[in-house]
């Protein structure tokens, strides 16, 4: 089993920056894809950004140009640098990791970290 722990959330003013980090531990052989998702009340969890083991990235249109996802394969960590934050970015941010073993996909989630953008 893989455990994911996020850190770095908090309260920030509009236009400010935060850097979220996620560390994976446990029975890890190889993590294929890691990502960040956001969840607000009344809505499903939505993609923010993903990154493959090879470094390929994908971003939601709403954060493109403002957020940057990165990972360290050796350390099994994934970070999300968030700049030019807006009130609508307020959400619980969760990281995930997708592992493929024997042709099957396994997805693990962290507990999430709260990001609040407010004056």
Secondary structure by P-SEA (a helix, b strand, c coil): cbbbbbcccccccccbbbbbbbbbbcccccccccbbbbbcccccccccccccccbbbbbcccccccbbbbbcccccbbbbbbcccccccccccccbbbbbcccbbbbbbccbbbbbbcc
